[in-house]
Amino acid sequence: MIEFSLRKQLDTAGGRITLVVDSHIGAGSFTTLFGPSGAGKTSVLRMLAGLMRPERGRIVVDGVTWFDAERRIDLPPQQRAIGFVFQDYALFPNLTVRENIAYAVPRADTSWVDELLALTGLQLLHDRLPATLSGGQKQRVALARAVARKPRLLLLDEPLSALDVQMRTQLQDELASLHRRFGLTTVMVSHDLGEVFKLSDTVLRLEGGRLAASGTPREVFLQKRMSGRLNLHAQVLDVRREDVVHIVTLLIGQEAIDVVASEDEVAGLQAGDTVSVAARAISPYLSRT
Ligand SMILES: Nc1ncnc2c1ncn2[C@@H]1O[C@H](COP(=O)(O)OP(=O)(O)OP(=O)(O)O)[C@@H](O)[C@H]1O
């Protein structure tokens, strides 16, 4: 369990704001920080990592205080048992794939490096330099390096946003499986609602440095009723069967809604498809675009 209370003045394009975020993250959970640009998502991640100092507040991880402004406790990043993956990979350019990963492994444990190479599908690339890798391969190296010390907290700052859709989908699956396999507690910044629904069990939605909402993706993003401002086009986030009906979760603008759909409407429909939505008097129906 990670409990944190963070206060920090941020200088934004629109003036100075105070970031005020109090929350907790369950051990083993996959939490996404979501919100508009400048909301303070990266700042929260950096404060958890010890790369940015809050003016006031506390961070307590499994009963160990990482930061406490009043008691003047501020563990440096290397004592916080974190793995951090950035959008731009941040690999050592002059080290091979194996050396980049081994750098993070205590006492040059070769068999553990081999296992990490295997887990991330990098065995055949082990002696390559980062400059010769694709974006997805580089990010796999960064992920392997970040989990090498079995961190208490894996922090991911938009790790997949530079990748194309196919590579992104593949790495989302690999990320989910690493998270489960190592029982990690993961906090990720993402702008991609499809990714949020796919990966996270908890969302912290930030706006202007404040926690605007928190809960499961459904609790945070689903509307309780149909909006009167429906866009015509929607992205399918999820298709599932509940009892005798099909439920399709749709992203419309910045809001997600559940609609009941017929067998014909969902035939072949999958996450990532786009559909058009029309509202009848009471029940909505879907058609492909
Ligand atoms: N050390 C700092 N001191 C004061 N203000 C800062 C500091 N670092 C960042 N900021 C400002 O805080 C605001 C929030 O930045 P942050 O990177 O946390 O936002 P974000 O929600 O991650 O945005 P984005 O989605 O664009 O990455 C920005 O306006 C930024 O300029």
The ligand as a Gaussian input file, in Angstrom:
#p B3LYP/6-31G(d) Opt

LIG

0 1
 N        9.820000      21.835000     -10.992000
 C        8.738000      22.524000     -11.349000
 N        8.415000      23.656000     -10.698000
 C        7.313000      24.359000     -11.041000
 N        6.479000      24.000000     -12.025000
 C        6.747000      22.882000     -12.706000
 C        7.885000      22.080000     -12.403000
 N        7.894000      21.023000     -13.243000
 C        6.815000      21.145000     -14.022000
 N        6.114000      22.268000     -13.715000
 C        4.891000      22.747000     -14.344000
 O        3.809000      21.982000     -13.807000
 C        2.772000      21.830000     -14.786000
 C        2.353000      20.383000     -14.808000
 O        3.373000      19.629000     -15.445000
 P        3.294000      18.056000     -15.586000
 O        4.428000      17.655000     -16.496000
 O        3.219000      17.443000     -14.258000
 O        1.899000      17.899000     -16.319000
 P        1.265000      16.662000     -17.049000
 O       -0.117000      16.523000     -16.521000
 O        2.170000      15.494000     -16.961000
 O        1.215000      17.195000     -18.544000
 P        1.514000      16.466000     -19.936000
 O        0.352000      15.550000     -20.167000
 O        1.559000      17.594000     -20.925000
 O        2.820000      15.753000     -19.819000
 C        3.369000      22.312000     -16.116000
 O        2.756000      23.536000     -16.457000
 C        4.842000      22.477000     -15.830000
 O        5.398000      23.555000     -16.552000

